[in-house]
Amino acid sequence: MTSPNFPLEITRDTVVAPATPTGYSGLAVIRLGGETARNLAVQVFVPAENIISVEAGRAYHGRVVDPATGETIDDAVATFYFGPRSYTGEDLVEISVHGNPLIVERVVNIFITLGARIADRGEFTRRALLNNKLDLIQAEAVLDTINASCDKSRQIAIAQYEGRLSNRILSLQKGVVNLLSIVEADIDFPEEETRLKPDAFAEQVLVIRNEIDELLANADAGVKIRDGYRVAILGRANVGKSTLFNRLLGYDRAIVHEVPGTTRDYLEEGVPIGGYYVRLLDTAGLLPAATGADQLAGDRSRRLAVDADLVILVFDGSEPLNGQDMQLFGLVQEKPRILVVNKTDLNRQLKGSEFLADSLKISAKTGENISLLNARIAETLRPKIVKGDLLLTRTRHIQALKKVRDLINQARIAPHLEMQAYELHAALDLLGELTGRVLRKELLDKIFDEFCIGK
C-alpha cells in the first residue's frame, strides 16, 4: 500500500474508517471525524430517547439506519466528541455496532454515500498532530502502544505518549536556542562586548551534550525491548532443546523425536517472558563427526549463538559431559548465558562440576523449574540502566540525537560566529523534526504509513 500522501496543512473534510480489526467480534467501532462528522452522524444514528441535540462527551444508545431507505442496520451506541476537545481536535463520532464485517462495511459505505471519504492510514492521529493535540514523538508512541509486544514495551510507549521524552527534547531545544540567541546577538552587534566567552560557551555545549549522552546511554536496551531480544537455545544433539523450546512457547511448535538430529534448521518464534519480548531460537544440535547438511546445521547454530543477545546452553542430565558440551561452553563463555541441566525426570548421570555450579536443573518434559528459568531469562535481559530511566526505542530518535550531538560539538570548535550559528541552527532543526515542530512531508508519510486505517 502506498503512503497516505496528504498535505502538511490541516484538512477539514470528513473521513470515516473502522477503528477495530476486521473480523467477527462482540463489538466493532466505526470512527467518523471532520467538519461535517456531527451532521452526518445524526443522519445515520437514531437515539433511543428523544433528544433535541447531542451533547459532547456523552454516549447514546440507539440504532443505525440507512437514511435512504429507513432500514435499521444494527443496534448501536454512538459517542460524540466536539472539537477542539477531542482526540483529533475536530468533531469526532465513534459508533459501536456488533462486530460483523457485513455491518461495519454497510455503515462505512452509508457515510461514504453521504459525502465522507475513507480515512488514510493513521489519518486521525495525523490530524491530531497537525491540530497540536500531540507531537510527533507522541504520535509514534500511539503506534508503539498498539503494537507493543510485551509489557515493558507498553510501559515505555505510554511514558512517551505522556510526553516524558518530548519534554526532554524541548529542554534540549531551549538550551540550543539560548546559545544561538547569544551567538546571533554577537553577530548582529559586533561593536559590543562579546556576551559569551569561549570557555563559557564550551561549558554550555557540554551541558547539552551530557543531556544527549544520558538519553543515548540506554538506547540499545530501548530498541531491544521494542524489537525483541534474540535468545538462542543451544546444546548438542538430543539434549531436549526442542522440548524446551515448546515448553517456553506454551505449545508444540518444534518436532520432538528421540532420534538425534531431528532439528536441521533453526526455528524462531516470539514469546513474552517476564515482561520482555523474546525471539526464541531453537537451534540444530551438534552431532559428532557431522558432515553435509548436519555440519551446515551445526555451523549455523554456532553463528546464531554468537549473534544472540542471550544463550540458553542445555546439558543432558541423564548423560555424562562430553567434548561437545565443553566445546559449546567455550563458545558462549564470554556471552550472557544461562546454563541449564535438563531431564531431571530421568536418572542423573551428569556429575557436578565447577562451571555448572549455578546451572538450573529442569525438566522440559514435565515443566519442573520452568518458572525459575523464565525468571532467570527476564533477570538476565533486564537492561542495566546507565543513568536516568527514560529509554529511546526508535532508530529515528537515536540517529537524530547523535547528529545533534555532532552538530553542537562542531559549533563548539567552529572558527567564527557564523559557523557556530550555522551548526546550532542545524541542530535546532533536527530537534524540531523529532517533535514535529519542523515538519517534512516525506517523514510524516513514512511514519503514518505504519499505522492502521482508523487510528
Backbone hydrogen bonds, N-H to C=O, Kabsch-Sander energy under -0.5 kcal/mol:
donor,donor_aa,acceptor,acceptor_aa,energy
15,V,33,G,-3.1
16,V,117,R,-2.2
17,A,31,R,-1.9
19,A,29,V,-3.5
20,T,29,V,-0.8
25,S,99,G,-2.1
28,A,97,V,-2.5
30,I,95,I,-2.6
31,R,17,A,-3.0
31,R,29,V,-0.5
32,L,93,V,-2.8
33,G,15,V,-2.6
34,G,91,D,-2.1
35,E,12,R,-2.7
37,A,34,G,-1.2
40,L,36,T,-2.6
41,A,37,A,-2.4
42,V,38,R,-1.9
43,Q,39,N,-0.7
43,Q,40,L,-0.7
44,V,40,L,-1.0
44,V,41,A,-0.8
45,F,41,A,-3.3
46,V,44,V,-0.5
46,V,63,R,-3.0
48,A,61,H,-3.1
51,I,49,E,-0.6
57,G,80,F,-3.2
58,R,55,E,-1.0
58,R,80,F,-0.6
60,Y,78,A,-3.1
62,G,76,A,-2.8
63,R,46,V,-2.0
64,V,74,D,-2.8
65,V,44,V,-3.0
66,D,71,E,-2.4
69,T,66,D,-1.2
70,G,66,D,-3.6
73,I,64,V,-3.5
73,I,71,E,-0.5
74,D,64,V,-1.2
76,A,62,G,-2.7
77,V,96,S,-1.9
78,A,60,Y,-2.6
79,T,94,E,-2.6
80,F,58,R,-1.6
81,Y,92,L,-2.9
85,R,82,F,-0.9
86,S,84,P,-1.6
92,L,81,Y,-3.2
93,V,32,L,-3.1
94,E,79,T,-2.4
95,I,30,I,-2.8
95,I,93,V,-0.5
96,S,77,V,-3.4
96,S,94,E,-0.5
97,V,28,A,-2.7
97,V,95,I,-0.6
99,G,25,S,-1.0
100,N,98,H,-2.5
103,I,100,N,-0.8
104,V,100,N,-2.2
105,E,101,P,-2.6
106,R,102,L,-1.9
107,V,103,I,-2.5
108,V,104,V,-2.5
109,N,105,E,-2.3
110,I,106,R,-1.9
111,F,107,V,-1.9
112,I,108,V,-2.0
113,T,109,N,-2.4
114,L,110,I,-1.6
115,G,112,I,-1.2
116,A,111,F,-2.4
117,R,14,T,-2.0
119,A,16,V,-2.2
122,G,452,C,-1.8
123,E,120,D,-1.9
126,R,122,G,-2.6
127,R,123,E,-2.4
128,A,124,F,-1.8
129,L,125,T,-2.1
130,L,126,R,-2.5
131,N,127,R,-1.9
132,N,129,L,-1.7
133,K,128,A,-3.2
134,L,128,A,-0.9
136,L,435,T,-3.2
139,A,135,D,-2.3
140,E,136,L,-2.4
141,A,137,I,-1.8
142,V,138,Q,-1.6
143,L,139,A,-1.5
144,D,140,E,-2.4
145,T,141,A,-2.2
146,I,142,V,-2.0
147,N,143,L,-2.3
148,A,144,D,-0.6
148,A,145,T,-0.5
152,K,275,G,-2.4
154,R,150,C,-1.9
155,Q,151,D,-2.4
156,I,152,K,-2.1
157,A,153,S,-2.3
158,I,154,R,-2.5
159,A,155,Q,-2.1
160,Q,156,I,-2.1
161,Y,157,A,-2.5
162,E,158,I,-2.2
163,G,160,Q,-1.2
164,R,159,A,-2.0
167,N,163,G,-2.5
168,R,164,R,-1.3
169,I,165,L,-2.2
170,L,166,S,-2.6
171,S,167,N,-1.9
172,L,168,R,-1.9
173,Q,169,I,-2.4
174,K,170,L,-2.3
175,G,171,S,-1.8
176,V,172,L,-2.2
177,V,173,Q,-2.9
178,N,174,K,-2.4
179,L,175,G,-1.8
180,L,176,V,-2.8
181,S,177,V,-2.7
182,I,178,N,-1.5
183,V,179,L,-2.3
184,E,180,L,-2.8
185,A,181,S,-1.6
186,D,182,I,-2.0
187,I,183,V,-1.7
188,D,184,E,-2.6
189,F,185,A,-2.1
192,E,189,F,-1.4
201,F,197,K,-2.6
202,A,198,P,-2.6
203,E,199,D,-1.9
204,Q,200,A,-2.1
205,V,201,F,-2.3
206,L,202,A,-2.0
207,V,203,E,-1.6
208,I,204,Q,-1.9
209,R,205,V,-2.7
210,N,206,L,-2.4
211,E,207,V,-1.7
212,I,208,I,-2.1
213,D,209,R,-2.8
214,E,210,N,-2.2
215,L,211,E,-1.6
216,L,212,I,-2.5
217,A,213,D,-1.7
218,N,215,L,-0.6
219,A,216,L,-1.7
222,G,218,N,-2.1
223,V,219,A,-2.4
224,K,220,D,-2.1
225,I,221,A,-2.4
226,R,222,G,-2.0
227,D,223,V,-3.0
228,G,224,K,-3.0
229,Y,277,Y,-2.4
231,V,229,Y,-0.7
231,V,279,R,-2.3
232,A,230,R,-0.5
232,A,310,L,-2.3
233,I,281,L,-2.9
234,L,232,A,-0.7
234,L,312,I,-2.7
237,A,286,L,-2.1
239,V,236,R,-1.1
244,L,240,G,-2.2
245,F,241,K,-2.8
246,N,242,S,-2.5
247,R,243,T,-2.1
248,L,244,L,-2.7
249,L,245,F,-1.9
250,G,246,N,-2.2
251,Y,246,N,-1.1
253,R,251,Y,-1.1
262,T,259,V,-0.7
264,R,262,T,-0.8
267,L,282,D,-1.9
269,E,280,L,-2.0
271,V,278,V,-2.3
273,I,276,Y,-3.2
276,Y,273,I,-1.9
278,V,271,V,-2.3
278,V,276,Y,-0.5
279,R,229,Y,-4.4
280,L,269,E,-2.9
280,L,278,V,-1.0
281,L,231,V,-2.9
282,D,267,L,-2.5
282,D,280,L,-0.5
283,T,233,I,-1.4
283,T,281,L,-0.7
286,L,235,G,-0.8
290,A,287,L,-1.1
294,D,291,T,-1.3
295,Q,291,T,-0.7
296,L,292,G,-2.0
297,A,293,A,-2.6
298,G,294,D,-2.2
299,D,295,Q,-2.4
300,R,296,L,-2.3
301,S,297,A,-2.1
302,R,298,G,-2.0
303,R,299,D,-2.0
304,L,300,R,-2.6
305,A,301,S,-2.1
306,V,302,R,-2.0
307,D,303,R,-2.1
308,A,304,L,-1.2
309,D,230,R,-2.1
310,L,230,R,-1.5
311,V,336,P,-1.8
312,I,232,A,-3.2
313,L,311,V,-0.8
313,L,338,I,-2.1
314,V,234,L,-3.3
314,V,312,I,-0.7
315,F,340,V,-2.9
317,G,315,F,-0.8
317,G,342,N,-2.1
319,E,316,D,-1.5
326,M,322,N,-1.7
327,Q,323,G,-2.3
328,L,324,Q,-2.4
329,F,325,D,-2.2
330,G,326,M,-2.1
331,L,327,Q,-1.5
332,V,328,L,-1.5
333,Q,330,G,-0.7
335,K,332,V,-1.6
338,I,311,V,-2.5
340,V,313,L,-2.9
341,V,360,L,-3.2
342,N,315,F,-3.1
342,N,340,V,-0.7
344,T,362,I,-1.8
346,L,343,K,-1.7
349,Q,317,G,-2.8
350,L,317,G,-2.0
351,K,349,Q,-0.6
356,L,353,S,-0.9
357,A,354,E,-1.4
359,S,356,L,-1.6
360,L,339,L,-2.6
362,I,341,V,-2.6
362,I,360,L,-0.7
363,S,368,E,-1.7
367,G,363,S,-2.5
368,E,363,S,-0.6
370,I,367,G,-1.8
373,L,369,N,-1.7
374,N,370,I,-2.6
375,A,371,S,-2.0
376,R,372,L,-2.2
377,I,373,L,-2.6
378,A,374,N,-2.3
379,E,375,A,-2.3
380,T,376,R,-2.3
381,L,377,I,-2.1
382,R,378,A,-1.7
385,I,383,P,-1.2
391,L,389,D,-0.6
398,I,394,R,-1.9
399,Q,395,T,-2.9
400,A,396,R,-2.0
401,L,397,H,-2.3
402,K,398,I,-2.1
403,K,399,Q,-2.0
404,V,400,A,-2.3
405,R,401,L,-2.4
406,D,402,K,-2.0
407,L,403,K,-2.4
408,I,404,V,-2.4
409,N,405,R,-1.7
410,Q,406,D,-2.1
411,A,407,L,-2.1
412,R,408,I,-1.8
413,I,409,N,-1.3
414,A,410,Q,-0.7
414,A,411,A,-0.6
420,Q,416,H,-1.8
421,A,417,L,-2.8
422,Y,418,E,-2.2
423,E,419,M,-2.4
424,L,420,Q,-2.3
425,H,421,A,-2.6
426,A,422,Y,-2.1
427,A,423,E,-2.1
428,L,424,L,-2.3
429,D,425,H,-2.3
430,L,426,A,-1.9
431,L,427,A,-2.2
432,G,428,L,-2.2
433,E,429,D,-2.1
434,L,430,L,-1.6
435,T,431,L,-1.4
436,G,432,G,-1.5
437,R,432,G,-1.4
438,V,432,G,-1.7
439,L,437,R,-0.6
444,L,440,R,-2.3
445,D,441,K,-2.9
446,K,442,E,-1.8
447,I,443,L,-2.3
448,F,444,L,-2.9
449,D,445,D,-1.3
450,E,447,I,-1.4
451,F,448,F,-0.9
454,G,120,D,-0.6
455,K,452,C,-1.2
